[in-house]
Amino acid sequence: MRCGKPGCHCATGRGHGPKYYLSVSHPKKRPQLQYVPQAQKAVVEALLESGRSVRKVLEKIFALNQELLQRQEPP
């Protein structure tokens, strides 16, 4: 990224960054971007991976519940 300031090192050399953003989407709303400082990048990545793991487990539970409903057995 370039900041646009003529005296800045990024005007002629390597730009600023890398910069990280977390994009959060909600139905019927525009995605929200939240800046993630480099010092917190690893923590945010770990939290996102935990969320993915939880989602996988929930998807398995939903699939099992759907199968039970199709069999018309009590849960």
All heavy atoms as a GROMACS GRO file, in nm:
protein
  591
    1MET      N    1   0.083  -0.118   0.000
    1MET     CA    2   0.000   0.000   0.000
    1MET      C    3   0.088   0.124   0.000
    1MET      O    4   0.192   0.126   0.061
    1MET     CB    5  -0.090   0.004   0.124
    1MET     CG    6  -0.211  -0.087   0.117
    1MET     SD    7  -0.315  -0.066   0.263
    1MET     CE    8  -0.406   0.077   0.215
    2ARG      N    9   0.041   0.225  -0.066
    2ARG     CA   10   0.108   0.354  -0.068
    2ARG      C   11   0.018   0.454   0.005
    2ARG      O   12  -0.103   0.458  -0.016
    2ARG     CB   13   0.129   0.402  -0.211
    2ARG     CG   14   0.194   0.296  -0.299
    2ARG     CD   15   0.344   0.318  -0.306
    2ARG     NE   16   0.404   0.226  -0.403
    2ARG     CZ   17   0.479   0.122  -0.367
    2ARG    NH1   18   0.500   0.096  -0.242
    2ARG    NH2   19   0.532   0.044  -0.458
    3CYS      N   20   0.078   0.537   0.090
    3CYS     CA   21  -0.002   0.632   0.169
    3CYS      C   22  -0.029   0.761   0.092
    3CYS      O   23  -0.121   0.834   0.125
    3CYS     CB   24   0.065   0.661   0.302
    3CYS     SG   25   0.220   0.754   0.289
    4GLY      N   26   0.051   0.792  -0.008
    4GLY     CA   27   0.029   0.913  -0.087
    4GLY      C   28   0.110   1.033  -0.041
    4GLY      O   29   0.108   1.137  -0.106
    5LYS      N   30   0.181   1.022   0.069
    5LYS     CA   31   0.263   1.133   0.117
    5LYS      C   32   0.394   1.135   0.037
    5LYS      O   33   0.466   1.034   0.032
    5LYS     CB   34   0.292   1.118   0.266
    5LYS     CG   35   0.168   1.125   0.353
    5LYS     CD   36   0.204   1.102   0.499
    5LYS     CE   37   0.078   1.097   0.583
    5LYS     NZ   38   0.109   1.064   0.724
    6PRO      N   39   0.427   1.249  -0.027
    6PRO     CA   40   0.545   1.252  -0.114
    6PRO      C   41   0.676   1.223  -0.043
    6PRO      O   42   0.767   1.165  -0.101
    6PRO     CB   43   0.544   1.393  -0.172
    6PRO     CG   44   0.440   1.469  -0.103
    6PRO     CD   45   0.356   1.375  -0.024
    7GLY      N   46   0.691   1.257   0.086
    7GLY     CA   47   0.816   1.234   0.158
    7GLY      C   48   0.828   1.097   0.221
    7GLY      O   49   0.932   1.064   0.278
    8CYS      N   50   0.726   1.015   0.211
    8CYS     CA   51   0.727   0.884   0.276
    8CYS      C   52   0.811   0.785   0.197
    8CYS      O   53   0.820   0.792   0.074
    8CYS     CB   54   0.584   0.834   0.291
    8CYS     SG   55   0.574   0.677   0.382
    9HIS      N   56   0.870   0.689   0.269
    9HIS     CA   57   0.953   0.588   0.202
    9HIS      C   58   0.872   0.503   0.103
    9HIS      O   59   0.928   0.448   0.009
    9HIS     CB   60   1.020   0.497   0.306
    9HIS     CG   61   0.928   0.396   0.368
    9HIS    ND1   62   0.845   0.428   0.472
    9HIS    CD2   63   0.904   0.266   0.336
    9HIS    CE1   64   0.774   0.320   0.505
    9HIS    NE2   65   0.809   0.221   0.424
   10CYS      N   66   0.743   0.497   0.121
   10CYS     CA   67   0.663   0.411   0.033
   10CYS      C   68   0.644   0.473  -0.106
   10CYS      O   69   0.604   0.403  -0.199
   10CYS     CB   70   0.527   0.381   0.096
   10CYS     SG   71   0.411   0.518   0.095
   11ALA      N   72   0.673   0.602  -0.120
   11ALA     CA   73   0.654   0.668  -0.250
   11ALA      C   74   0.751   0.612  -0.354
   11ALA      O   75   0.717   0.605  -0.473
   11ALA     CB   76   0.672   0.818  -0.236
   12THR      N   77   0.871   0.572  -0.313
   12THR     CA   78   0.970   0.522  -0.409
   12THR      C   79   1.011   0.378  -0.382
   12THR      O   80   1.060   0.311  -0.472
   12THR     CB   81   1.096   0.609  -0.406
   12THR    OG1   82   1.148   0.611  -0.273
   12THR    CG2   83   1.064   0.751  -0.452
   13GLY      N   84   0.991   0.331  -0.263
   13GLY     CA   85   1.035   0.196  -0.229
   13GLY      C   86   0.917   0.104  -0.203
   13GLY      O   87   0.808   0.121  -0.258
   14ARG      N   88   0.944   0.011  -0.115
   14ARG     CA   89   0.842  -0.085  -0.078
   14ARG      C   90   0.730  -0.013  -0.002
   14ARG      O   91   0.755   0.076   0.079
   14ARG     CB   92   0.903  -0.192   0.012
   14ARG     CG   93   0.809  -0.302   0.047
   14ARG     CD   94   0.884  -0.416   0.115
   14ARG     NE   95   0.786  -0.517   0.152
   14ARG     CZ   96   0.777  -0.570   0.272
   14ARG    NH1   97   0.861  -0.535   0.366
   14ARG    NH2   98   0.685  -0.660   0.299
   15GLY      N   99   0.609  -0.051  -0.028
   15GLY     CA  100   0.494   0.014   0.035
   15GLY      C  101   0.479  -0.025   0.180
   15GLY      O  102   0.561  -0.095   0.238
   16HIS      N  103   0.374   0.024   0.242
   16HIS     CA  104   0.340  -0.012   0.379
   16HIS      C  105   0.276  -0.150   0.379
   16HIS      O  106   0.212  -0.190   0.284
   16HIS     CB  107   0.241   0.089   0.439
   16HIS     CG  108   0.296   0.227   0.450
   16HIS    ND1  109   0.385   0.263   0.548
   16HIS    CD2  110   0.274   0.338   0.376
   16HIS    CE1  111   0.416   0.390   0.533
   16HIS    NE2  112   0.350   0.438   0.430
   17GLY      N  113   0.292  -0.219   0.486
   17GLY     CA  114   0.222  -0.346   0.495
   17GLY      C  115   0.317  -0.460   0.524
   17GLY      O  116   0.434  -0.438   0.550
   18PRO      N  117   0.271  -0.582   0.523
   18PRO     CA  118   0.134  -0.618   0.486
   18PRO      C  119   0.034  -0.575   0.594
   18PRO      O  120   0.068  -0.564   0.712
   18PRO     CB  121   0.138  -0.769   0.473
   18PRO     CG  122   0.248  -0.811   0.565
   18PRO     CD  123   0.349  -0.699   0.562
   19LYS      N  124  -0.087  -0.551   0.550
   19LYS     CA  125  -0.195  -0.518   0.642
   19LYS      C  126  -0.302  -0.626   0.630
   19LYS      O  127  -0.328  -0.675   0.521
   19LYS     CB  128  -0.254  -0.381   0.611
   19LYS     CG  129  -0.155  -0.269   0.637
   19LYS     CD  130  -0.218  -0.135   0.631
   19LYS     CE  131  -0.114  -0.030   0.666
   19LYS     NZ  132  -0.171   0.101   0.686
   20TYR      N  133  -0.361  -0.660   0.742
   20TYR     CA  134  -0.459  -0.768   0.745
   20TYR      C  135  -0.594  -0.716   0.790
   20TYR      O  136  -0.602  -0.631   0.880
   20TYR     CB  137  -0.412  -0.880   0.839
   20TYR     CG  138  -0.278  -0.936   0.798
   20TYR    CD1  139  -0.161  -0.896   0.861
   20TYR    CD2  140  -0.269  -1.029   0.695
   20TYR    CE1  141  -0.039  -0.945   0.822
   20TYR    CE2  142  -0.147  -1.079   0.656
   20TYR     CZ  143  -0.032  -1.038   0.720
   20TYR     OH  144   0.090  -1.087   0.681
   21TYR      N  145  -0.697  -0.766   0.728
   21TYR     CA  146  -0.834  -0.728   0.762
   21TYR      C  147  -0.919  -0.853   0.776
   21TYR      O  148  -0.902  -0.949   0.700
   21TYR     CB  149  -0.895  -0.638   0.653
   21TYR     CG  150  -0.829  -0.503   0.645
   21TYR    CD1  151  -0.715  -0.483   0.568
   21TYR    CD2  152  -0.879  -0.396   0.718
   21TYR    CE1  153  -0.653  -0.359   0.563
   21TYR    CE2  154  -0.817  -0.272   0.714
   21TYR     CZ  155  -0.705  -0.254   0.636
   21TYR     OH  156  -0.644  -0.132   0.632
   22LEU      N  157  -1.009  -0.850   0.871
   22LEU     CA  158  -1.106  -0.957   0.890
   22LEU      C  159  -1.236  -0.911   0.826
   22LEU      O  160  -1.287  -0.804   0.858
   22LEU     CB  161  -1.126  -0.985   1.038
   22LEU     CG  162  -1.232  -1.088   1.076
   22LEU    CD1  163  -1.193  -1.226   1.022
   22LEU    CD2  164  -1.250  -1.093   1.226
   23SER      N  165  -1.288  -0.990   0.735
   23SER     CA  166  -1.414  -0.957   0.669
   23SER      C  167  -1.525  -1.040   0.732
   23SER      O  168  -1.518  -1.163   0.736
   23SER     CB  169  -1.404  -0.989   0.519
   23SER     OG  170  -1.527  -0.965   0.456
   24VAL      N  171  -1.628  -0.971   0.782
   24VAL     CA  172  -1.741  -1.037   0.846
   24VAL      C  173  -1.865  -1.005   0.764
   24VAL      O  174  -1.898  -0.889   0.743
   24VAL     CB  175  -1.759  -0.989   0.992
   24VAL    CG1  176  -1.878  -1.058   1.056
   24VAL    CG2  177  -1.633  -1.013   1.072
   25SER      N  178  -1.932  -1.110   0.717
   25SER     CA  179  -2.051  -1.093   0.635
   25SER      C  180  -2.175  -1.134   0.712
   25SER      O  181  -2.174  -1.231   0.787
   25SER     CB  182  -2.042  -1.178   0.509
   25SER     OG  183  -1.931  -1.139   0.432
   26HIS      N  184  -2.281  -1.057   0.694
   26HIS     CA  185  -2.411  -1.086   0.752
   26HIS      C  186  -2.514  -1.082   0.640
   26HIS      O  187  -2.500  -1.003   0.547
   26HIS     CB  188  -2.449  -0.984   0.860
   26HIS     CG  189  -2.358  -0.984   0.977
   26HIS    ND1  190  -2.362  -1.081   1.075
   26HIS    CD2  191  -2.255  -0.902   1.014
   26HIS    CE1  192  -2.270  -1.056   1.166
   26HIS    NE2  193  -2.203  -0.949   1.130
   27PRO      N  194  -2.617  -1.166   0.647
   27PRO     CA  195  -2.719  -1.165   0.542
   27PRO      C  196  -2.780  -1.025   0.525
   27PRO      O  197  -2.806  -0.956   0.623
   27PRO     CB  198  -2.824  -1.265   0.591
   27PRO     CG  199  -2.752  -1.352   0.689
   27PRO     CD  200  -2.645  -1.265   0.750
   28LYS      N  201  -2.798  -0.986   0.401
   28LYS     CA  202  -2.861  -0.859   0.363
   28LYS      C  203  -2.785  -0.735   0.409
   28LYS      O  204  -2.840  -0.627   0.417
   28LYS     CB  205  -3.006  -0.852   0.412
   28LYS     CG  206  -3.094  -0.962   0.355
   28LYS     CD  207  -3.235  -0.949   0.403
   28LYS     CE  208  -3.318  -1.064   0.349
   28LYS     NZ  209  -3.458  -1.055   0.390
   29LYS      N  210  -2.658  -0.751   0.443
   29LYS     CA  211  -2.574  -0.638   0.481
   29LYS      C  212  -2.442  -0.646   0.406
   29LYS      O  213  -2.400  -0.754   0.363
   29LYS     CB  214  -2.546  -0.639   0.632
   29LYS     CG  215  -2.667  -0.611   0.718
   29LYS     CD  216  -2.626  -0.600   0.863
   29LYS     CE  217  -2.746  -0.571   0.951
   29LYS     NZ  218  -2.708  -0.562   1.092
   30ARG      N  219  -2.379  -0.533   0.394
   30ARG     CA  220  -2.248  -0.530   0.330
   30ARG      C  221  -2.145  -0.591   0.425
   30ARG      O  222  -2.156  -0.577   0.547
   30ARG     CB  223  -2.209  -0.386   0.298
   30ARG     CG  224  -2.301  -0.322   0.196
   30ARG     CD  225  -2.263  -0.182   0.168
   30ARG     NE  226  -2.143  -0.184   0.084
   30ARG     CZ  227  -2.084  -0.077   0.036
   30ARG    NH1  228  -2.131   0.042   0.065
   30ARG    NH2  229  -1.977  -0.086  -0.039
   31PRO      N  230  -2.043  -0.657   0.370
   31PRO     CA  231  -1.939  -0.712   0.457
   31PRO      C  232  -1.869  -0.600   0.536
   31PRO      O  233  -1.848  -0.490   0.484
   31PRO     CB  234  -1.841  -0.777   0.360
   31PRO     CG  235  -1.919  -0.800   0.236
   31PRO     CD  236  -2.021  -0.692   0.230
   32GLN      N  237  -1.837  -0.627   0.659
   32GLN     CA  238  -1.767  -0.533   0.745
   32GLN      C  239  -1.620  -0.575   0.752
   32GLN      O  240  -1.589  -0.691   0.774
   32GLN     CB  241  -1.827  -0.534   0.886
   32GLN     CG  242  -1.973  -0.497   0.891
   32GLN     CD  243  -1.994  -0.351   0.858
   32GLN    OE1  244  -1.924  -0.265   0.910
   32GLN    NE2  245  -2.089  -0.323   0.771
   33LEU      N  246  -1.530  -0.479   0.731
   33LEU     CA  247  -1.388  -0.506   0.740
   33LEU      C  248  -1.335  -0.451   0.871
   33LEU      O  249  -1.364  -0.337   0.907
   33LEU     CB  250  -1.313  -0.441   0.624
   33LEU     CG  251  -1.341  -0.497   0.486
   33LEU    CD1  252  -1.264  -0.419   0.380
   33LEU    CD2  253  -1.303  -0.644   0.478
   34GLN      N  254  -1.257  -0.533   0.941
   34GLN     CA  255  -1.197  -0.491   1.066
   34GLN      C  256  -1.047  -0.511   1.055
   34GLN      O  257  -1.000  -0.621   1.022
   34GLN     CB  258  -1.253  -0.571   1.183
   34GLN     CG  259  -1.200  -0.524   1.315
   34GLN     CD  260  -1.267  -0.596   1.432
   34GLN    OE1  261  -1.361  -0.672   1.414
   34GLN    NE2  262  -1.217  -0.571   1.551
   35TYR      N  263  -0.971  -0.407   1.081
   35TYR     CA  264  -0.826  -0.413   1.074
   35TYR      C  265  -0.773  -0.506   1.183
   35TYR      O  266  -0.817  -0.502   1.297
   35TYR     CB  267  -0.766  -0.273   1.090
   35TYR     CG  268  -0.616  -0.273   1.098
   35TYR    CD1  269  -0.538  -0.304   0.987
   35TYR    CD2  270  -0.551  -0.243   1.216
   35TYR    CE1  271  -0.401  -0.306   0.993
   35TYR    CE2  272  -0.412  -0.243   1.224
   35TYR     CZ  273  -0.338  -0.275   1.112
   35TYR     OH  274  -0.201  -0.276   1.119
   36VAL      N  275  -0.676  -0.590   1.146
   36VAL     CA  276  -0.612  -0.682   1.241
   36VAL      C  277  -0.463  -0.646   1.246
   36VAL      O  278  -0.392  -0.666   1.146
   36VAL     CB  279  -0.630  -0.829   1.199
   36VAL    CG1  280  -0.557  -0.922   1.295
   36VAL    CG2  281  -0.777  -0.865   1.189
   37PRO      N  282  -0.415  -0.594   1.357
   37PRO     CA  283  -0.271  -0.565   1.368
   37PRO      C  284  -0.188  -0.692   1.353
   37PRO      O  285  -0.233  -0.802   1.388
   37PRO     CB  286  -0.257  -0.509   1.510
   37PRO     CG  287  -0.394  -0.466   1.550
   37PRO     CD  288  -0.488  -0.556   1.478
   38GLN      N  289  -0.067  -0.676   1.300
   38GLN     CA  290   0.020  -0.792   1.278
   38GLN      C  291   0.043  -0.870   1.407
   38GLN      O  292   0.052  -0.992   1.404
   38GLN     CB  293   0.154  -0.748   1.220
   38GLN     CG  294   0.146  -0.714   1.073
   38GLN     CD  295   0.282  -0.683   1.014
   38GLN    OE1  296   0.375  -0.647   1.085
   38GLN    NE2  297   0.293  -0.696   0.884
   39ALA      N  298   0.049  -0.802   1.520
   39ALA     CA  299   0.073  -0.870   1.648
   39ALA      C  300  -0.043  -0.961   1.686
   39ALA      O  301  -0.024  -1.055   1.762
   39ALA     CB  302   0.096  -0.766   1.757
   40GLN      N  303  -0.162  -0.936   1.633
   40GLN     CA  304  -0.279  -1.018   1.667
   40GLN      C  305  -0.317  -1.116   1.557
   40GLN      O  306  -0.412  -1.192   1.572
   40GLN     CB  307  -0.398  -0.927   1.696
   40GLN     CG  308  -0.380  -0.845   1.822
   40GLN     CD  309  -0.500  -0.757   1.849
   40GLN    OE1  310  -0.581  -0.730   1.761
   40GLN    NE2  311  -0.513  -0.713   1.971
   41LYS      N  312  -0.244  -1.116   1.448
   41LYS     CA  313  -0.278  -1.201   1.333
   41LYS      C  314  -0.286  -1.349   1.371
   41LYS      O  315  -0.381  -1.418   1.337
   41LYS     CB  316  -0.178  -1.181   1.221
   41LYS     CG  317  -0.207  -1.264   1.097
   41LYS     CD  318  -0.104  -1.237   0.989
   41LYS     CE  319  -0.131  -1.324   0.870
   41LYS     NZ  320  -0.052  -1.445   0.868
   42ALA      N  321  -0.188  -1.400   1.445
   42ALA     CA  322  -0.187  -1.542   1.482
   42ALA      C  323  -0.305  -1.576   1.572
   42ALA      O  324  -0.367  -1.683   1.555
   42ALA     CB  325  -0.056  -1.577   1.550
   43VAL      N  326  -0.339  -1.488   1.663
   43VAL     CA  327  -0.453  -1.512   1.753
   43VAL      C  328  -0.583  -1.517   1.672
   43VAL      O  329  -0.666  -1.606   1.692
   43VAL     CB  330  -0.460  -1.403   1.862
   43VAL    CG1  331  -0.587  -1.416   1.942
   43VAL    CG2  332  -0.338  -1.410   1.951
   44VAL      N  333  -0.600  -1.422   1.580
   44VAL     CA  334  -0.721  -1.419   1.498
   44VAL      C  335  -0.730  -1.543   1.411
   44VAL      O  336  -0.837  -1.604   1.399
   44VAL     CB  337  -0.725  -1.290   1.413
   44VAL    CG1  338  -0.838  -1.294   1.312
   44VAL    CG2  339  -0.739  -1.167   1.502
   45GLU      N  340  -0.619  -1.586   1.352
   45GLU     CA  341  -0.619  -1.708   1.270
   45GLU      C  342  -0.658  -1.829   1.354
   45GLU      O  343  -0.733  -1.915   1.308
   45GLU     CB  344  -0.483  -1.729   1.205
   45GLU     CG  345  -0.457  -1.633   1.091
   45GLU     CD  346  -0.318  -1.649   1.031
   45GLU    OE1  347  -0.226  -1.701   1.101
   45GLU    OE2  348  -0.301  -1.610   0.915
   46ALA      N  349  -0.608  -1.838   1.477
   46ALA     CA  350  -0.642  -1.951   1.565
   46ALA      C  351  -0.791  -1.950   1.599
   46ALA      O  352  -0.856  -2.055   1.600
   46ALA     CB  353  -0.558  -1.947   1.692
   47LEU      N  354  -0.845  -1.831   1.627
   47LEU     CA  355  -0.987  -1.820   1.656
   47LEU      C  356  -1.073  -1.858   1.536
   47LEU      O  357  -1.176  -1.925   1.550
   47LEU     CB  358  -1.021  -1.680   1.704
   47LEU     CG  359  -0.965  -1.640   1.841
   47LEU    CD1  360  -0.985  -1.491   1.866
   47LEU    CD2  361  -1.027  -1.723   1.951
   48LEU      N  362  -1.030  -1.816   1.417
   48LEU     CA  363  -1.104  -1.853   1.296
   48LEU      C  364  -1.102  -2.004   1.274
   48LEU      O  365  -1.203  -2.064   1.236
   48LEU     CB  366  -1.047  -1.780   1.175
   48LEU     CG  367  -1.074  -1.631   1.169
   48LEU    CD1  368  -0.993  -1.567   1.056
   48LEU    CD2  369  -1.222  -1.603   1.151
   49GLU      N  370  -0.988  -2.067   1.299
   49GLU     CA  371  -0.979  -2.212   1.284
   49GLU      C  372  -1.068  -2.283   1.385
   49GLU      O  373  -1.134  -2.382   1.353
   49GLU     CB  374  -0.834  -2.259   1.297
   49GLU     CG  375  -0.816  -2.407   1.271
   49GLU     CD  376  -0.869  -2.452   1.134
   49GLU    OE1  377  -0.855  -2.379   1.035
   49GLU    OE2  378  -0.927  -2.561   1.129
   50SER      N  379  -1.073  -2.231   1.508
   50SER     CA  380  -1.163  -2.288   1.609
   50SER      C  381  -1.308  -2.278   1.563
   50SER      O  382  -1.386  -2.372   1.579
   50SER     CB  383  -1.147  -2.216   1.742
   50SER     OG  384  -1.020  -2.239   1.795
   51GLY      N  385  -1.343  -2.163   1.506
   51GLY     CA  386  -1.478  -2.145   1.454
   51GLY      C  387  -1.510  -2.242   1.342
   51GLY      O  388  -1.621  -2.296   1.335
   52ARG      N  389  -1.412  -2.267   1.255
   52ARG     CA  390  -1.433  -2.365   1.146
   52ARG      C  391  -1.455  -2.505   1.204
   52ARG      O  392  -1.539  -2.581   1.154
   52ARG     CB  393  -1.313  -2.364   1.051
   52ARG     CG  394  -1.307  -2.243   0.962
   52ARG     CD  395  -1.191  -2.254   0.862
   52ARG     NE  396  -1.157  -2.124   0.812
   52ARG     CZ  397  -1.051  -2.052   0.850
   52ARG    NH1  398  -0.965  -2.100   0.939
   52ARG    NH2  399  -1.030  -1.933   0.799
   53SER      N  400  -1.380  -2.540   1.307
   53SER     CA  401  -1.396  -2.671   1.371
   53SER      C  402  -1.534  -2.686   1.432
   53SER      O  403  -1.598  -2.790   1.417
   53SER     CB  404  -1.289  -2.692   1.478
   53SER     OG  405  -1.160  -2.690   1.422
   54VAL      N  406  -1.580  -2.584   1.500
   54VAL     CA  407  -1.713  -2.587   1.560
   54VAL      C  408  -1.819  -2.601   1.451
   54VAL      O  409  -1.913  -2.680   1.463
   54VAL     CB  410  -1.739  -2.460   1.644
   54VAL    CG1  411  -1.884  -2.448   1.684
   54VAL    CG2  412  -1.649  -2.460   1.766
   55ARG      N  413  -1.802  -2.527   1.341
   55ARG     CA  414  -1.898  -2.535   1.230
   55ARG      C  415  -1.904  -2.676   1.172
   55ARG      O  416  -2.012  -2.727   1.142
   55ARG     CB  417  -1.862  -2.435   1.121
   55ARG     CG  418  -1.959  -2.439   1.004
   55ARG     CD  419  -1.931  -2.331   0.906
   55ARG     NE  420  -1.989  -2.210   0.962
   55ARG     CZ  421  -1.975  -2.090   0.910
   55ARG    NH1  422  -1.902  -2.073   0.802
   55ARG    NH2  423  -2.032  -1.985   0.964
   56LYS      N  424  -1.788  -2.742   1.158
   56LYS     CA  425  -1.787  -2.880   1.105
   56LYS      C  426  -1.864  -2.974   1.197
   56LYS      O  427  -1.940  -3.059   1.149
   56LYS     CB  428  -1.643  -2.928   1.087
   56LYS     CG  429  -1.572  -2.868   0.970
   56LYS     CD  430  -1.431  -2.920   0.960
   56LYS     CE  431  -1.354  -2.850   0.850
   56LYS     NZ  432  -1.215  -2.897   0.839
   57VAL      N  433  -1.843  -2.960   1.327
   57VAL     CA  434  -1.915  -3.045   1.423
   57VAL      C  435  -2.065  -3.019   1.415
   57VAL      O  436  -2.146  -3.113   1.413
   57VAL     CB  437  -1.862  -3.024   1.566
   57VAL    CG1  438  -1.950  -3.093   1.668
   57VAL    CG2  439  -1.718  -3.071   1.578
   58LEU      N  440  -2.104  -2.893   1.409
   58LEU     CA  441  -2.247  -2.859   1.399
   58LEU      C  442  -2.308  -2.913   1.270
   58LEU      O  443  -2.422  -2.962   1.271
   58LEU     CB  444  -2.267  -2.708   1.408
   58LEU     CG  445  -2.245  -2.646   1.545
   58LEU    CD1  446  -2.250  -2.494   1.537
   58LEU    CD2  447  -2.347  -2.698   1.644
   59GLU      N  448  -2.235  -2.907   1.160
   59GLU     CA  449  -2.286  -2.960   1.034
   59GLU      C  450  -2.310  -3.111   1.045
   59GLU      O  451  -2.408  -3.163   0.992
   59GLU     CB  452  -2.190  -2.928   0.920
   59GLU     CG  453  -2.195  -2.782   0.879
   59GLU     CD  454  -2.090  -2.744   0.776
   59GLU    OE1  455  -2.006  -2.832   0.739
   59GLU    OE2  456  -2.090  -2.628   0.733
   60LYS      N  457  -2.222  -3.182   1.115
   60LYS     CA  458  -2.242  -3.326   1.136
   60LYS      C  459  -2.366  -3.352   1.220
   60LYS      O  460  -2.444  -3.443   1.192
   60LYS     CB  461  -2.118  -3.389   1.202
   60LYS     CG  462  -1.998  -3.397   1.110
   60LYS     CD  463  -1.879  -3.455   1.183
   60LYS     CE  464  -1.756  -3.455   1.093
   60LYS     NZ  465  -1.638  -3.509   1.161
   61ILE      N  466  -2.383  -3.270   1.326
   61ILE     CA  467  -2.502  -3.286   1.410
   61ILE      C  468  -2.628  -3.258   1.329
   61ILE      O  469  -2.727  -3.333   1.338
   61ILE     CB  470  -2.494  -3.193   1.533
   61ILE    CG1  471  -2.383  -3.242   1.625
   61ILE    CG2  472  -2.627  -3.186   1.607
   61ILE    CD1  473  -2.349  -3.146   1.738
   62PHE      N  474  -2.628  -3.153   1.249
   62PHE     CA  475  -2.744  -3.121   1.165
   62PHE      C  476  -2.775  -3.234   1.068
   62PHE      O  477  -2.891  -3.271   1.047
   62PHE     CB  478  -2.723  -2.992   1.087
   62PHE     CG  479  -2.718  -2.868   1.173
   62PHE    CD1  480  -2.643  -2.760   1.133
   62PHE    CD2  481  -2.787  -2.859   1.293
   62PHE    CE1  482  -2.638  -2.644   1.211
   62PHE    CE2  483  -2.782  -2.745   1.371
   62PHE     CZ  484  -2.707  -2.637   1.330
   63ALA      N  485  -2.670  -3.293   1.009
   63ALA     CA  486  -2.690  -3.403   0.915
   63ALA      C  487  -2.750  -3.525   0.986
   63ALA      O  488  -2.840  -3.591   0.933
   63ALA     CB  489  -2.558  -3.440   0.848
   64LEU      N  490  -2.702  -3.554   1.106
   64LEU     CA  491  -2.757  -3.667   1.182
   64LEU      C  492  -2.903  -3.642   1.220
   64LEU      O  493  -2.988  -3.732   1.211
   64LEU     CB  494  -2.674  -3.692   1.308
   64LEU     CG  495  -2.536  -3.752   1.285
   64LEU    CD1  496  -2.456  -3.750   1.415
   64LEU    CD2  497  -2.546  -3.892   1.230
   65ASN      N  498  -2.933  -3.519   1.262
   65ASN     CA  499  -3.071  -3.486   1.297
   65ASN      C  500  -3.163  -3.497   1.175
   65ASN      O  501  -3.275  -3.547   1.186
   65ASN     CB  502  -3.080  -3.345   1.356
   65ASN     CG  503  -3.033  -3.341   1.499
   65ASN    OD1  504  -3.031  -3.442   1.568
   65ASN    ND2  505  -2.993  -3.224   1.544
   66GLN      N  506  -3.114  -3.454   1.061
   66GLN     CA  507  -3.194  -3.464   0.939
   66GLN      C  508  -3.219  -3.611   0.904
   66GLN      O  509  -3.330  -3.648   0.866
   66GLN     CB  510  -3.124  -3.394   0.823
   66GLN     CG  511  -3.206  -3.392   0.696
   66GLN     CD  512  -3.135  -3.315   0.586
   66GLN    OE1  513  -3.015  -3.292   0.590
   66GLN    NE2  514  -3.211  -3.277   0.486
   67GLU      N  515  -3.118  -3.694   0.921
   67GLU     CA  516  -3.134  -3.836   0.894
   67GLU      C  517  -3.237  -3.898   0.989
   67GLU      O  518  -3.323  -3.978   0.947
   67GLU     CB  519  -2.999  -3.908   0.907
   67GLU     CG  520  -3.004  -4.054   0.870
   67GLU     CD  521  -2.867  -4.121   0.885
   67GLU    OE1  522  -2.765  -4.055   0.858
   67GLU    OE2  523  -2.866  -4.239   0.922
   68LEU      N  524  -3.230  -3.861   1.117
   68LEU     CA  525  -3.329  -3.913   1.214
   68LEU      C  526  -3.470  -3.867   1.179
   68LEU      O  527  -3.565  -3.944   1.191
   68LEU     CB  528  -3.291  -3.868   1.356
   68LEU     CG  529  -3.167  -3.932   1.417
   68LEU    CD1  530  -3.134  -3.867   1.550
   68LEU    CD2  531  -3.187  -4.082   1.434
   69LEU      N  532  -3.485  -3.743   1.136
   69LEU     CA  533  -3.617  -3.694   1.098
   69LEU      C  534  -3.670  -3.768   0.976
   69LEU      O  535  -3.790  -3.798   0.968
   69LEU     CB  536  -3.610  -3.544   1.069
   69LEU     CG  537  -3.601  -3.454   1.192
   69LEU    CD1  538  -3.575  -3.311   1.150
   69LEU    CD2  539  -3.728  -3.463   1.274
   70GLN      N  540  -3.583  -3.799   0.883
   70GLN     CA  541  -3.626  -3.872   0.764
   70GLN      C  542  -3.668  -4.015   0.800
   70GLN      O  543  -3.757  -4.070   0.738
   70GLN     CB  544  -3.514  -3.875   0.659
   70GLN     CG  545  -3.495  -3.740   0.593
   70GLN     CD  546  -3.377  -3.738   0.498
   70GLN    OE1  547  -3.295  -3.831   0.496
   70GLN    NE2  548  -3.366  -3.632   0.422
   71ARG      N  549  -3.605  -4.072   0.901
   71ARG     CA  550  -3.643  -4.207   0.947
   71ARG      C  551  -3.768  -4.201   1.037
   71ARG      O  552  -3.822  -4.303   1.073
   71ARG     CB  553  -3.531  -4.269   1.027
   71ARG     CG  554  -3.409  -4.304   0.950
   71ARG     CD  555  -3.312  -4.368   1.046
   71ARG     NE  556  -3.183  -4.387   0.987
   71ARG     CZ  557  -3.078  -4.436   1.053
   71ARG    NH1  558  -3.091  -4.468   1.181
   71ARG    NH2  559  -2.964  -4.452   0.994
   72GLN      N  560  -3.801  -4.082   1.081
   72GLN     CA  561  -3.910  -4.058   1.174
   72GLN      C  562  -3.889  -4.128   1.307
   72GLN      O  563  -3.980  -4.185   1.366
   72GLN     CB  564  -4.045  -4.095   1.112
   72GLN     CG  565  -4.080  -4.010   0.993
   72GLN     CD  566  -4.217  -4.038   0.941
   72GLN    OE1  567  -4.289  -4.126   0.989
   72GLN    NE2  568  -4.255  -3.963   0.838
   73GLU      N  569  -3.764  -4.123   1.352
   73GLU     CA  570  -3.728  -4.177   1.483
   73GLU      C  571  -3.712  -4.060   1.579
   73GLU      O  572  -3.669  -3.953   1.540
   73GLU     CB  573  -3.594  -4.252   1.474
   73GLU     CG  574  -3.599  -4.377   1.390
   73GLU     CD  575  -3.462  -4.445   1.382
   73GLU    OE1  576  -3.371  -4.402   1.453
   73GLU    OE2  577  -3.449  -4.540   1.304
   74PRO      N  578  -3.742  -4.081   1.706
   74PRO     CA  579  -3.721  -3.973   1.803
   74PRO      C  580  -3.570  -3.949   1.820
   74PRO      O  581  -3.492  -4.043   1.813
   74PRO     CB  582  -3.782  -4.024   1.931
   74PRO     CG  583  -3.802  -4.171   1.913
   74PRO     CD  584  -3.803  -4.198   1.765
   75PRO      N  585  -3.529  -3.824   1.844
   75PRO     CA  586  -3.387  -3.796   1.859
   75PRO      C  587  -3.328  -3.855   1.985
   75PRO      O  588  -3.388  -3.886   2.079
   75PRO     CB  589  -3.380  -3.642   1.866
   75PRO     CG  590  -3.519  -3.593   1.871
   75PRO     CD  591  -3.612  -3.709   1.850
   0.00000   0.00000   0.00000
